[in-house]
Amino acid sequence: MPAAFLLTSIFLLELASAALDAIGYGALASYLWSTYTQLTNNQKANQRLTLRKSITDLRSQLSTISSVDEFAKWAKLRRKLDAASSSFERVSGDLALEKTAFELYINLLMRVFIYGSRTVLSVYNYRTAVFYVPANWFYPVLWFLSLPGAPMGSVSVAVWAFACNRVCKRGVATLARVFAPVAEMNMPARRNEENGQDGAGGVRQQVAY
């Protein structure tokens, strides 16, 4: 494997690993689930939205009718609301199970890719020199830079991966601190959106009466 390609591949892999650690595997999997349901026009997700709208409309109508003066009409709407709420709970439960399975699969896939690629590159190229360094600059630690099996005077895959990992983590952490105030400003809107779109968390709030 060419040294330039190996150097770049390891850096990009460690950058992806640092970014995923900062974002969170679960958060990214949840975002991919939302994107997946939109792109595939998920039937249960669409059914859940329809039921939620129906529940909102029925509750609005029910609030304008007196249970004493118009009991028959009120009871009919209440039965419709109960049926819609029951269906909403059932569909939301099924959708939550699908979401959990999807997120577990994506989470596992991302971890296998990151850690598997890192292991393969390290084991397959453990004798490969990523690049050479001037001997008079790093003479006291030349043996360390070449561990575990690269030629003396070179930087090994393991050492280069470790250096990239530390630099990428620090860089991503710095960016996270810079953009944290922006994320906090957008947090209320995101919470409102999640309460309307996610599975079990927003279900009981929507149908409670």
C-alpha atoms as a printed R data frame, in Angstrom:
    type eleno elety resid chain resno       x      y      z
1   ATOM     1    CA   MET     A     1   0.000  0.000  0.000
2   ATOM     2    CA   PRO     A     2   1.515  3.397 -0.998
3   ATOM     3    CA   ALA     A     3   2.758  5.392  1.967
4   ATOM     4    CA   ALA     A     4   0.850  8.547  0.967
5   ATOM     5    CA   PHE     A     5  -2.424  6.619  0.701
6   ATOM     6    CA   LEU     A     6  -1.757  4.897  4.029
7   ATOM     7    CA   LEU     A     7  -0.965  8.198  5.737
8   ATOM     8    CA   THR     A     8  -4.137  9.858  4.432
9   ATOM     9    CA   SER     A     9  -6.349  6.839  5.127
10  ATOM    10    CA   ILE     A    10  -5.248  6.606  8.744
11  ATOM    11    CA   PHE     A    11  -5.754 10.331  9.301
12  ATOM    12    CA   LEU     A    12  -9.263 10.289  7.779
13  ATOM    13    CA   LEU     A    13 -10.168  7.186  9.774
14  ATOM    14    CA   GLU     A    14  -9.072  8.779 13.042
15  ATOM    15    CA   LEU     A    15 -10.868 12.005 12.115
16  ATOM    16    CA   ALA     A    16 -14.081 10.047 11.492
17  ATOM    17    CA   SER     A    17 -13.624  8.208 14.794
18  ATOM    18    CA   ALA     A    18 -13.135 11.470 16.718
19  ATOM    19    CA   ALA     A    19 -16.153 13.063 15.033
20  ATOM    20    CA   LEU     A    20 -18.359 10.057 15.818
21  ATOM    21    CA   ASP     A    21 -17.225 10.056 19.439
22  ATOM    22    CA   ALA     A    22 -18.081 13.759 19.713
23  ATOM    23    CA   ILE     A    23 -21.454 13.513 17.971
24  ATOM    24    CA   GLY     A    24 -22.352 10.193 19.549
25  ATOM    25    CA   TYR     A    25 -23.080  6.964 17.700
26  ATOM    26    CA   GLY     A    26 -26.622  6.925 19.050
27  ATOM    27    CA   ALA     A    27 -27.338 10.526 18.001
28  ATOM    28    CA   LEU     A    28 -26.107  9.886 14.470
29  ATOM    29    CA   ALA     A    29 -28.079  6.641 14.243
30  ATOM    30    CA   SER     A    30 -31.224  8.519 15.358
31  ATOM    31    CA   TYR     A    31 -30.663 11.173 12.688
32  ATOM    32    CA   LEU     A    32 -30.157  8.482 10.046
33  ATOM    33    CA   TRP     A    33 -33.419  6.854 11.163
34  ATOM    34    CA   SER     A    34 -35.316 10.118 10.639
35  ATOM    35    CA   THR     A    35 -33.728 10.508  7.207
36  ATOM    36    CA   TYR     A    36 -34.475  6.884  6.344
37  ATOM    37    CA   THR     A    37 -38.181  7.182  7.234
38  ATOM    38    CA   GLN     A    38 -38.490 10.297  5.069
39  ATOM    39    CA   LEU     A    39 -36.664  8.844  2.065
40  ATOM    40    CA   THR     A    40 -38.542  5.524  2.163
41  ATOM    41    CA   ASN     A    41 -41.905  7.132  2.960
42  ATOM    42    CA   ASN     A    42 -42.303  4.779  5.931
43  ATOM    43    CA   GLN     A    43 -45.928  3.631  6.174
44  ATOM    44    CA   LYS     A    44 -46.050  3.430  9.964
45  ATOM    45    CA   ALA     A    45 -44.475  6.871 10.340
46  ATOM    46    CA   ASN     A    46 -47.071  8.339  7.969
47  ATOM    47    CA   GLN     A    47 -49.864  6.497  9.773
48  ATOM    48    CA   ARG     A    48 -48.634  7.828 13.108
49  ATOM    49    CA   LEU     A    49 -48.661 11.407 11.809
50  ATOM    50    CA   THR     A    50 -52.195 10.951 10.471
51  ATOM    51    CA   LEU     A    51 -53.400  9.529 13.781
52  ATOM    52    CA   ARG     A    52 -51.743 12.319 15.739
53  ATOM    53    CA   LYS     A    53 -53.518 14.928 13.615
54  ATOM    54    CA   SER     A    54 -56.800 13.066 14.044
55  ATOM    55    CA   ILE     A    55 -56.351 12.971 17.825
56  ATOM    56    CA   THR     A    56 -55.603 16.686 17.911
57  ATOM    57    CA   ASP     A    57 -58.733 17.461 15.876
58  ATOM    58    CA   LEU     A    58 -60.946 15.199 17.982
59  ATOM    59    CA   ARG     A    59 -59.695 16.678 21.225
60  ATOM    60    CA   SER     A    60 -60.316 20.157 19.843
61  ATOM    61    CA   GLN     A    61 -63.878 19.230 18.894
62  ATOM    62    CA   LEU     A    62 -64.466 17.492 22.205
63  ATOM    63    CA   SER     A    63 -63.451 20.589 24.134
64  ATOM    64    CA   THR     A    64 -66.216 22.609 22.449
65  ATOM    65    CA   ILE     A    65 -69.022 20.169 23.317
66  ATOM    66    CA   SER     A    66 -70.725 19.929 26.676
67  ATOM    67    CA   SER     A    67 -70.879 16.378 28.052
68  ATOM    68    CA   VAL     A    68 -74.178 17.287 29.761
69  ATOM    69    CA   ASP     A    69 -76.087 19.192 27.072
70  ATOM    70    CA   GLU     A    70 -74.860 17.140 24.086
71  ATOM    71    CA   PHE     A    71 -73.985 13.844 25.687
72  ATOM    72    CA   ALA     A    72 -74.681 11.648 22.636
73  ATOM    73    CA   LYS     A    73 -72.408 13.706 20.373
74  ATOM    74    CA   TRP     A    74 -69.800 14.007 23.115
75  ATOM    75    CA   ALA     A    75 -69.823 10.232 23.733
76  ATOM    76    CA   LYS     A    76 -69.469  9.507 19.997
77  ATOM    77    CA   LEU     A    77 -66.445 11.781 19.691
78  ATOM    78    CA   ARG     A    78 -64.979 10.315 22.877
79  ATOM    79    CA   ARG     A    79 -65.223  6.790 21.453
80  ATOM    80    CA   LYS     A    80 -63.500  7.964 18.266
81  ATOM    81    CA   LEU     A    81 -60.792  9.614 20.358
82  ATOM    82    CA   ASP     A    82 -60.277  6.461 22.419
83  ATOM    83    CA   ALA     A    83 -60.016  4.340 19.269
84  ATOM    84    CA   ALA     A    84 -57.592  6.759 17.622
85  ATOM    85    CA   SER     A    85 -55.504  6.962 20.799
86  ATOM    86    CA   SER     A    86 -55.330  3.172 21.013
87  ATOM    87    CA   SER     A    87 -54.241  2.920 17.388
88  ATOM    88    CA   PHE     A    88 -51.724  5.693 17.954
89  ATOM    89    CA   GLU     A    89 -50.167  3.822 20.880
90  ATOM    90    CA   ARG     A    90 -50.006  0.579 18.891
91  ATOM    91    CA   VAL     A    91 -48.448  2.162 15.794
92  ATOM    92    CA   SER     A    92 -46.030  4.175 17.921
93  ATOM    93    CA   GLY     A    93 -44.951  1.028 19.735
94  ATOM    94    CA   ASP     A    94 -44.320 -0.798 16.457
95  ATOM    95    CA   LEU     A    95 -42.441  2.206 15.095
96  ATOM    96    CA   ALA     A    96 -40.339  2.453 18.257
97  ATOM    97    CA   LEU     A    97 -39.317 -1.207 17.864
98  ATOM    98    CA   GLU     A    98 -38.342 -0.601 14.239
99  ATOM    99    CA   LYS     A    99 -36.361  2.459 15.256
100 ATOM   100    CA   THR     A   100 -34.522  0.571 18.006
101 ATOM   101    CA   ALA     A   101 -33.584 -2.269 15.655
102 ATOM   102    CA   PHE     A   102 -32.434  0.179 12.965
103 ATOM   103    CA   GLU     A   103 -30.329  2.212 15.393
104 ATOM   104    CA   LEU     A   104 -28.706 -0.898 16.875
105 ATOM   105    CA   TYR     A   105 -27.810 -2.149 13.397
106 ATOM   106    CA   ILE     A   106 -26.398  1.208 12.267
107 ATOM   107    CA   ASN     A   107 -24.541  1.677 15.550
108 ATOM   108    CA   LEU     A   108 -22.954 -1.760 15.219
109 ATOM   109    CA   LEU     A   109 -22.123 -1.173 11.559
110 ATOM   110    CA   MET     A   110 -20.334  2.111 12.301
111 ATOM   111    CA   ARG     A   111 -18.341  0.615 15.160
112 ATOM   112    CA   VAL     A   112 -17.335 -2.437 13.118
113 ATOM   113    CA   PHE     A   113 -16.207 -0.169 10.290
114 ATOM   114    CA   ILE     A   114 -14.148  2.160 12.525
115 ATOM   115    CA   TYR     A   115 -12.541 -0.428 14.793
116 ATOM   116    CA   GLY     A   116 -12.307 -3.103 12.103
117 ATOM   117    CA   SER     A   117 -10.591 -0.775  9.627
118 ATOM   118    CA   ARG     A   118  -8.225  0.444 12.329
119 ATOM   119    CA   THR     A   119  -7.277 -3.102 13.286
120 ATOM   120    CA   VAL     A   120  -6.800 -4.266  9.684
121 ATOM   121    CA   LEU     A   121  -4.598 -1.295  8.814
122 ATOM   122    CA   SER     A   122  -2.482 -1.721 11.942
123 ATOM   123    CA   VAL     A   123  -2.003 -5.488 11.636
124 ATOM   124    CA   TYR     A   124  -1.559 -5.671  7.860
125 ATOM   125    CA   ASN     A   125   0.908 -2.759  7.736
126 ATOM   126    CA   TYR     A   126   2.685 -3.083 11.071
127 ATOM   127    CA   ARG     A   127   6.086 -3.341  9.272
128 ATOM   128    CA   THR     A   128   5.318 -0.511  6.851
129 ATOM   129    CA   ALA     A   129   6.923  2.918  7.181
130 ATOM   130    CA   VAL     A   130   4.368  5.698  6.832
131 ATOM   131    CA   PHE     A   131   7.178  8.236  6.335
132 ATOM   132    CA   TYR     A   132  10.784  8.768  7.395
133 ATOM   133    CA   VAL     A   133  12.062 11.455  9.764
134 ATOM   134    CA   PRO     A   134  15.472 13.134  9.964
135 ATOM   135    CA   ALA     A   135  17.620 11.019 12.269
136 ATOM   136    CA   ASN     A   136  19.336 14.036 13.845
137 ATOM   137    CA   TRP     A   137  15.970 15.508 14.869
138 ATOM   138    CA   PHE     A   138  14.487 12.506 16.631
139 ATOM   139    CA   TYR     A   139  17.554 10.409 17.482
140 ATOM   140    CA   PRO     A   140  16.649  9.645 21.123
141 ATOM   141    CA   VAL     A   141  13.180  8.320 20.203
142 ATOM   142    CA   LEU     A   142  13.729  6.779 16.757
143 ATOM   143    CA   TRP     A   143  13.120  3.312 18.151
144 ATOM   144    CA   PHE     A   144   9.807  4.426 19.645
145 ATOM   145    CA   LEU     A   145   8.559  6.047 16.431
146 ATOM   146    CA   SER     A   146   9.143  2.807 14.514
147 ATOM   147    CA   LEU     A   147   7.298  0.496 16.940
148 ATOM   148    CA   PRO     A   148   6.218 -2.240 16.647
149 ATOM   149    CA   GLY     A   149   8.011 -3.359 13.462
150 ATOM   150    CA   ALA     A   150   8.682 -0.504 11.012
151 ATOM   151    CA   PRO     A   151  12.238  0.256  9.832
152 ATOM   152    CA   MET     A   152  14.391  2.332 12.160
153 ATOM   153    CA   GLY     A   153  14.166  6.017 11.304
154 ATOM   154    CA   SER     A   154  10.560  5.840 10.156
155 ATOM   155    CA   VAL     A   155   7.170  6.461 11.709
156 ATOM   156    CA   SER     A   156   5.101  3.277 12.005
157 ATOM   157    CA   VAL     A   157   1.385  2.879 11.348
158 ATOM   158    CA   ALA     A   158   0.664  2.432 15.064
159 ATOM   159    CA   VAL     A   159   2.506  5.608 16.083
160 ATOM   160    CA   TRP     A   160   0.988  7.647 13.245
161 ATOM   161    CA   ALA     A   161  -2.497  6.415 14.136
162 ATOM   162    CA   PHE     A   162  -1.931  7.345 17.793
163 ATOM   163    CA   ALA     A   163  -0.719 10.839 16.842
164 ATOM   164    CA   CYS     A   164  -3.664 11.378 14.472
165 ATOM   165    CA   ASN     A   165  -6.079 10.165 17.123
166 ATOM   166    CA   ARG     A   166  -4.817 12.676 19.689
167 ATOM   167    CA   VAL     A   167  -4.750 15.595 17.243
168 ATOM   168    CA   CYS     A   168  -8.218 14.824 15.814
169 ATOM   169    CA   LYS     A   169  -9.796 14.460 19.252
170 ATOM   170    CA   ARG     A   170  -8.359 17.774 20.394
171 ATOM   171    CA   GLY     A   171  -9.418 19.471 17.161
172 ATOM   172    CA   VAL     A   172 -12.968 18.127 17.311
173 ATOM   173    CA   ALA     A   173 -13.252 19.035 21.003
174 ATOM   174    CA   THR     A   174 -12.162 22.600 20.195
175 ATOM   175    CA   LEU     A   175 -14.745 22.894 17.413
176 ATOM   176    CA   ALA     A   176 -17.413 21.488 19.739
177 ATOM   177    CA   ARG     A   177 -16.667 24.197 22.311
178 ATOM   178    CA   VAL     A   178 -16.812 26.884 19.615
179 ATOM   179    CA   PHE     A   179 -20.176 25.751 18.233
180 ATOM   180    CA   ALA     A   180 -21.732 24.744 21.574
181 ATOM   181    CA   PRO     A   181 -23.510 28.137 22.099
182 ATOM   182    CA   VAL     A   182 -25.163 27.824 18.670
183 ATOM   183    CA   ALA     A   183 -26.343 24.295 19.462
184 ATOM   184    CA   GLU     A   184 -27.788 25.426 22.804
185 ATOM   185    CA   MET     A   185 -29.748 28.207 21.072
186 ATOM   186    CA   ASN     A   186 -31.315 25.658 18.694
187 ATOM   187    CA   MET     A   187 -32.053 23.128 21.435
188 ATOM   188    CA   PRO     A   188 -35.649 24.255 22.286
189 ATOM   189    CA   ALA     A   189 -36.756 24.002 18.654
190 ATOM   190    CA   ARG     A   190 -35.136 20.586 18.313
191 ATOM   191    CA   ARG     A   191 -36.866 19.338 21.467
192 ATOM   192    CA   ASN     A   192 -40.240 20.478 20.187
193 ATOM   193    CA   GLU     A   193 -39.612 18.704 16.890
194 ATOM   194    CA   GLU     A   194 -38.522 15.508 18.630
195 ATOM   195    CA   ASN     A   195 -41.622 15.528 20.844
196 ATOM   196    CA   GLY     A   196 -43.733 15.572 17.714
197 ATOM   197    CA   GLN     A   197 -41.787 13.017 15.657
198 ATOM   198    CA   ASP     A   198 -40.060 10.479 17.894
199 ATOM   199    CA   GLY     A   199 -41.479  7.247 19.205
200 ATOM   200    CA   ALA     A   200 -42.434  6.451 22.768
201 ATOM   201    CA   GLY     A   201 -41.311  9.698 24.408
202 ATOM   202    CA   GLY     A   202 -43.831 11.957 22.703
203 ATOM   203    CA   VAL     A   203 -46.635  9.429 22.358
204 ATOM   204    CA   ARG     A   204 -48.033  9.507 25.860
205 ATOM   205    CA   GLN     A   205 -47.903 13.309 25.982
206 ATOM   206    CA   GLN     A   206 -49.887 13.579 22.768
207 ATOM   207    CA   VAL     A   207 -52.647 11.159 23.740
208 ATOM   208    CA   ALA     A   208 -52.907 11.953 27.458
209 ATOM   209    CA   TYR     A   209 -56.229 13.407 28.528
